[in-house]
Amino acid sequence: MKTAKWIAALAVPVFALASGARAQDYPTKRIRFIVPGAAGSGFDLTARMISDGLAKKFAQPVVVENQPGAGTALGMGTVARSAPDGYTIGMLLSPATIQQSLVSNMGYDTRRDLAPIMLIGWDFNILVVNPSLPVASVKELIGYIKSNPNKVNYASGGSGTPAHIAGEFFKQNTATEMVHVPYKAAGLGVQDLLAGRVLLMFGNVPATLPHIRSGKLRALAIVGKSRIPSAPDVPSMAELGYPEIDVPNWTGIVAPAGTPAAIIATLHREITAILKDPEVQKRITQFSTVIDLGSPELLGKLIASDVARWAEVIRKAGIKGD
């Protein structure tokens, strides 16, 4: 028994030394970068800038793999089920924290099975209305909806999407009643909003900003705590007196849970350096992203708080997953 205990005691430091050596030599082969969405989006292009920078730094291929589907659950499932060795990383989008309460058979837990690497930044929803709606402010909109309960409809890119959650959160915090109209894609909702078939939308900024500038849509508020550089004339919900209506989208980088801390630290350091490059920042902010680089700990807290927050909104609204 004493011999067995002595061998077991030796095994721990030997394993630790082996793990440290692997982390120190990292990387020695190709890295997969899973993007849970289609190619061509703003976050996809951000991922490709990161992958190019990492490939140059590491002298190893860093290959972006687009895996859209199931509201980011398909791609994040790939990351969660991969070996925790630093050779699979993924771009985590905030809708993943919504899907945690909507997809019963995801096969992984966003909080438990993903290791945060860093926060990249924020994207914001913007409350826009068709100009035919006789309101010019959030206060007037709330009054109008209360005078016309369930007669105002709002569009989203589908049940459980951030735009849908934003609409339900707005209703819950303003004691209003609206009708949700889900579309197969957010772009289809924008088209019907322009045509007046729906009256408002909590849309993303890049998709709606050109129509705001042309006067085809009226912007009432950024659905968050502050204004954004790409739409400086649009007030935030907080400054209008509705600080609780805060539904930002964020983007982060994760690895499979159990990835060695030394590898997480290496990836955090190198990705941070890439994203601090002025030319990279210029390209990212063209998509109305507000860069806000954060630690693994900060992203972990954000994931946990958003899962809990949106679970409560979903429960109150009675939203059902597919």
C-alpha positions as CSV (number, residue, x, y, z in Angstrom):
1,M,0.0,0.0,0.0
2,K,2.8,2.4,0.9
3,T,4.5,1.7,-2.5
4,A,1.2,2.3,-4.3
5,K,0.7,5.6,-2.5
6,W,4.3,6.7,-3.3
7,I,3.7,6.0,-7.0
8,A,0.3,7.8,-7.0
9,A,2.0,10.8,-5.3
10,L,4.6,10.9,-8.0
11,A,2.0,10.7,-10.8
12,V,0.5,14.1,-10.0
13,P,3.7,16.2,-10.5
14,V,4.8,14.1,-13.5
15,F,1.4,14.7,-15.2
16,A,1.6,18.4,-14.3
17,L,5.1,18.7,-15.9
18,A,3.8,16.9,-19.0
19,S,0.9,19.3,-19.3
20,G,3.1,22.3,-18.7
21,A,5.5,21.1,-21.5
22,R,2.6,20.7,-23.9
23,A,1.3,24.2,-23.1
24,Q,4.8,25.6,-23.5
25,D,5.3,24.0,-26.9
26,Y,1.8,25.1,-28.1
27,P,0.9,25.1,-30.9
28,T,2.5,22.4,-33.0
29,K,-0.3,21.8,-35.5
30,R,-3.4,23.2,-37.2
31,I,-6.0,25.1,-35.0
32,R,-9.7,24.9,-35.9
33,F,-11.6,28.1,-35.3
34,I,-15.4,27.3,-35.2
35,V,-17.7,30.2,-36.2
36,P,-21.4,29.3,-35.4
37,G,-22.8,31.3,-38.3
38,A,-22.6,31.8,-42.1
39,A,-19.6,33.2,-43.9
40,G,-19.7,36.9,-44.7
41,S,-21.2,38.3,-41.5
42,G,-19.4,40.8,-39.3
43,F,-18.4,38.3,-36.7
44,D,-17.2,35.9,-39.4
45,L,-14.9,38.5,-40.8
46,T,-13.6,39.3,-37.3
47,A,-12.9,35.6,-36.9
48,R,-10.9,35.6,-40.1
49,M,-8.8,38.6,-39.1
50,I,-8.1,36.8,-35.8
51,S,-7.2,33.6,-37.6
52,D,-4.9,35.3,-40.0
53,G,-3.1,37.1,-37.1
54,L,-2.7,33.9,-35.1
55,A,-1.4,31.9,-38.1
56,K,1.3,34.5,-38.6
57,K,2.2,34.5,-34.9
58,F,2.2,30.8,-34.4
59,A,3.5,29.8,-37.9
60,Q,0.7,27.2,-37.9
61,P,-2.6,27.1,-40.0
62,V,-5.6,28.5,-38.2
63,V,-8.6,27.4,-40.2
64,V,-12.1,29.0,-39.8
65,E,-14.9,26.5,-40.1
66,N,-18.4,28.0,-40.5
67,Q,-21.0,25.8,-38.7
68,P,-24.4,27.7,-38.8
69,G,-27.5,26.2,-37.3
70,A,-29.7,25.8,-34.2
71,G,-29.1,29.4,-33.1
72,T,-25.3,28.9,-32.7
73,A,-25.8,25.5,-30.8
74,L,-24.4,23.5,-33.7
75,G,-21.1,25.2,-33.8
76,M,-20.7,25.6,-30.0
77,G,-21.5,21.9,-29.7
78,T,-18.5,21.1,-31.8
79,V,-16.3,23.2,-29.6
80,A,-17.7,21.7,-26.4
81,R,-17.2,18.2,-27.6
82,S,-13.6,18.7,-28.9
83,A,-10.5,17.7,-27.1
84,P,-9.4,20.3,-24.5
85,D,-6.0,20.8,-26.0
86,G,-6.1,24.2,-27.6
87,Y,-6.5,23.0,-31.1
88,T,-10.2,23.9,-31.3
89,I,-11.5,27.3,-30.4
90,G,-14.8,29.0,-31.2
91,M,-16.5,32.3,-31.5
92,L,-19.2,32.5,-28.9
93,L,-22.1,34.8,-29.6
94,S,-24.5,36.0,-27.0
95,P,-27.5,34.2,-28.5
96,A,-25.9,31.0,-27.1
97,T,-27.0,32.2,-23.7
98,I,-30.6,32.4,-24.9
99,Q,-30.4,29.0,-26.6
100,Q,-29.4,27.4,-23.3
101,S,-33.1,27.8,-22.2
102,L,-34.7,27.0,-25.5
103,V,-32.9,24.0,-26.9
104,S,-33.6,21.0,-24.7
105,N,-31.2,18.6,-26.5
106,M,-28.2,20.8,-27.1
107,G,-25.9,18.1,-25.6
108,Y,-23.7,20.6,-23.7
109,D,-24.0,23.4,-21.2
110,T,-22.7,26.8,-22.2
111,R,-21.5,27.6,-18.7
112,R,-20.0,24.2,-17.8
113,D,-18.6,22.9,-21.1
114,L,-16.9,26.0,-22.6
115,A,-13.8,27.7,-21.3
116,P,-13.8,31.4,-21.7
117,I,-10.8,33.0,-23.4
118,M,-11.9,36.6,-23.8
119,L,-14.6,39.1,-24.6
120,I,-14.2,40.9,-28.0
121,G,-16.9,43.5,-27.9
122,W,-20.5,44.5,-28.2
123,D,-23.1,45.0,-30.9
124,F,-26.4,46.7,-30.2
125,N,-30.0,46.4,-31.1
126,I,-31.8,49.6,-32.2
127,L,-35.5,50.2,-31.8
128,V,-36.8,51.4,-35.1
129,V,-40.4,52.0,-36.3
130,N,-42.1,52.5,-39.6
131,P,-42.7,56.3,-40.1
132,S,-46.4,55.6,-40.4
133,L,-46.5,54.9,-36.7
134,P,-47.4,58.3,-35.1
135,V,-44.6,58.3,-32.4
136,A,-41.3,60.2,-32.2
137,S,-40.0,58.9,-28.9
138,V,-39.9,55.8,-26.7
139,K,-42.3,57.5,-24.3
140,E,-44.8,58.2,-27.1
141,L,-44.4,54.6,-28.3
142,I,-45.2,53.2,-24.9
143,G,-48.3,55.4,-24.6
144,Y,-49.4,54.4,-28.1
145,I,-49.1,50.7,-27.4
146,K,-50.9,51.0,-24.1
147,S,-53.8,52.8,-25.9
148,N,-53.8,50.1,-28.6
149,P,-53.0,46.8,-26.8
150,N,-52.0,43.9,-29.1
151,K,-52.6,46.1,-32.2
152,V,-48.9,46.9,-32.7
153,N,-46.8,44.2,-34.2
154,Y,-43.0,43.8,-34.1
155,A,-40.7,41.8,-36.3
156,S,-37.8,39.5,-35.5
157,G,-35.6,37.0,-37.3
158,G,-37.3,34.1,-35.5
159,S,-38.5,32.8,-32.2
160,G,-35.8,33.0,-29.5
161,T,-33.6,35.4,-31.5
162,P,-32.1,38.4,-29.7
163,A,-34.6,40.7,-31.5
164,H,-37.5,38.6,-30.1
165,I,-36.0,38.5,-26.6
166,A,-35.6,42.3,-26.8
167,G,-39.2,42.7,-27.7
168,E,-40.4,40.5,-24.9
169,F,-38.1,42.3,-22.4
170,F,-39.4,45.6,-23.6
171,K,-43.0,44.4,-23.0
172,Q,-42.2,43.1,-19.5
173,N,-40.5,46.3,-18.4
174,T,-43.1,48.7,-19.8
175,A,-46.3,46.7,-19.1
176,T,-47.3,46.8,-22.8
177,E,-48.8,44.2,-25.1
178,M,-47.6,43.7,-28.6
179,V,-47.8,40.9,-31.2
180,H,-44.6,39.2,-32.2
181,V,-44.2,38.4,-35.9
182,P,-41.3,35.9,-36.5
183,Y,-39.5,35.7,-39.8
184,K,-37.2,33.0,-41.2
185,A,-34.5,35.7,-41.4
186,A,-34.1,39.2,-39.9
187,G,-33.7,40.7,-43.4
188,L,-37.2,39.6,-44.3
189,G,-38.5,41.3,-41.2
190,V,-36.7,44.5,-42.2
191,Q,-38.4,44.3,-45.7
192,D,-41.8,44.0,-44.1
193,L,-41.0,46.8,-41.7
194,L,-40.1,49.1,-44.6
195,A,-43.4,48.1,-46.4
196,G,-45.4,48.8,-43.2
197,R,-46.7,45.3,-42.8
198,V,-45.1,45.3,-39.3
199,L,-44.6,48.5,-37.3
200,L,-41.5,48.2,-35.3
201,M,-38.4,46.1,-34.8
202,F,-35.5,45.7,-32.4
203,G,-33.1,45.3,-35.3
204,N,-29.3,45.2,-35.5
205,V,-27.6,48.4,-36.4
206,P,-25.9,47.4,-39.7
207,A,-29.2,46.2,-41.2
208,T,-31.3,49.2,-40.3
209,L,-28.9,52.1,-40.3
210,P,-29.0,52.8,-44.1
211,H,-32.8,53.0,-43.9
212,I,-32.6,55.3,-40.9
213,R,-30.3,57.6,-42.7
214,S,-32.6,57.6,-45.8
215,G,-35.7,58.4,-43.6
216,K,-37.4,55.1,-44.5
217,L,-37.2,54.1,-40.8
218,R,-37.4,56.1,-37.6
219,A,-34.9,55.3,-34.9
220,L,-36.1,55.8,-31.3
221,A,-33.4,54.3,-29.1
222,I,-30.3,52.2,-28.8
223,V,-31.4,49.2,-26.6
224,G,-28.7,49.7,-24.1
225,K,-26.9,51.9,-21.6
226,S,-25.1,54.3,-24.0
227,R,-25.0,55.7,-27.5
228,I,-22.9,54.1,-30.1
229,P,-20.4,55.8,-32.5
230,S,-22.1,54.6,-35.7
231,A,-25.4,56.3,-34.7
232,P,-24.4,59.1,-32.3
233,D,-27.7,61.0,-32.7
234,V,-29.8,58.1,-31.4
235,P,-30.3,58.2,-27.6
236,S,-29.9,55.1,-25.4
237,M,-32.7,53.6,-23.4
238,A,-30.8,54.5,-20.2
239,E,-30.6,58.2,-21.0
240,L,-34.3,58.2,-21.9
241,G,-35.1,56.9,-18.4
242,Y,-35.4,53.2,-19.1
243,P,-32.0,51.8,-17.9
244,E,-33.5,48.3,-17.3
245,I,-34.2,47.9,-21.0
246,D,-30.6,46.8,-21.9
247,V,-30.3,44.0,-24.4
248,P,-26.8,44.2,-26.0
249,N,-25.2,41.5,-28.1
250,W,-21.7,40.5,-27.4
251,T,-19.0,38.3,-29.0
252,G,-16.3,36.3,-27.3
253,I,-13.8,33.5,-27.8
254,V,-14.0,30.1,-26.1
255,A,-12.3,26.7,-26.0
256,P,-13.5,23.4,-24.7
257,A,-13.7,23.2,-20.9
258,G,-10.6,21.7,-19.4
259,T,-8.2,23.5,-21.8
260,P,-5.0,24.1,-19.9
261,A,-4.8,27.6,-18.3
262,A,-1.4,28.2,-19.9
263,I,-2.9,27.7,-23.4
264,I,-5.9,29.9,-22.5
265,A,-3.5,32.6,-21.4
266,T,-1.5,32.3,-24.6
267,L,-4.5,32.6,-26.8
268,H,-5.9,35.6,-24.7
269,R,-2.6,37.4,-25.0
270,E,-2.1,36.9,-28.8
271,I,-5.8,37.6,-29.7
272,T,-5.7,40.7,-27.6
273,A,-2.6,41.9,-29.5
274,I,-4.3,41.3,-32.9
275,L,-7.5,43.1,-31.9
276,K,-5.5,46.1,-30.6
277,D,-4.1,46.7,-34.1
278,P,-5.5,50.0,-35.4
279,E,-6.3,48.6,-38.9
280,V,-8.1,45.6,-37.4
281,Q,-10.1,47.8,-35.1
282,K,-11.0,50.1,-38.0
283,R,-12.4,47.1,-40.0
284,I,-14.3,45.7,-37.1
285,T,-16.0,48.9,-36.1
286,Q,-17.3,49.2,-39.7
287,F,-19.9,46.7,-38.5
288,S,-21.0,48.9,-35.6
289,T,-19.1,46.7,-33.1
290,V,-17.9,48.5,-30.0
291,I,-14.6,46.8,-29.2
292,D,-14.2,46.0,-25.5
293,L,-11.6,43.5,-24.8
294,G,-12.1,41.5,-21.6
295,S,-10.5,38.7,-19.5
296,P,-11.6,35.1,-19.4
297,E,-13.1,35.8,-15.9
298,L,-15.2,38.6,-17.2
299,L,-16.5,36.6,-20.1
300,G,-17.3,33.7,-17.8
301,K,-19.4,36.0,-15.5
302,L,-21.1,37.5,-18.5
303,I,-22.1,34.0,-19.8
304,A,-23.5,33.0,-16.4
305,S,-25.4,36.2,-15.8
306,D,-27.0,36.2,-19.3
307,V,-28.1,32.6,-19.1
308,A,-29.9,33.4,-15.8
309,R,-31.3,36.7,-17.1
310,W,-32.7,35.4,-20.3
311,A,-34.0,32.2,-18.7
312,E,-36.3,34.4,-16.6
313,V,-37.5,36.5,-19.6
314,I,-38.2,33.3,-21.6
315,R,-40.1,31.8,-18.6
316,K,-42.2,34.9,-18.1
317,A,-42.9,35.3,-21.9
318,G,-43.7,31.6,-22.3
319,I,-41.3,31.3,-25.3
320,K,-40.9,27.7,-26.5
321,G,-37.9,26.3,-28.3
322,D,-38.1,24.4,-31.5
